[in-house]
Amino acid sequence: MHSNLIVARMEPGSAVQVADLFEAFDATEMPHRMGTRRRQLFHYRGLYFHLQDFDTEHGGQQIEEAKTDPRFVRISDDLLPFIEAYDPATWRSPADAMATRFYHWEATS
């Protein structure tokens, strides 16, 4: 499984609204189109963490292909009041908000 972690800033008190937007989005076929296996959202002291798991390392490519879908455009627009780039001066795409994994451990069977 491959994971991406997006880090951003989140409007305080907006967790319910953000969760509702993703719940509606994830009820469509969009997660399958993007190759998303699991999505987890976290917040901590004004920060937003979006952990997305994929079956393969090609999740980023599938997301790029889905970015023009009206449902993807709509959720991106709907999230604007609640989520903003961690560093707006350097943000050009979601790739600019991706955390870099520097350690991984996994239990063996």
Secondary structure as UniProt FT lines:
FT   STRAND          2..10
FT   TURN            12..13
FT   HELIX           15..26
FT   HELIX           30..34
FT   STRAND          36..44
FT   TURN            45..46
FT   STRAND          47..54
FT   TURN            57..58
FT   HELIX           59..66
FT   TURN            67..68
FT   HELIX           70..79
FT   TURN            80..82
FT   STRAND          83..85
FT   TURN            88..90
FT   HELIX           94..97
//
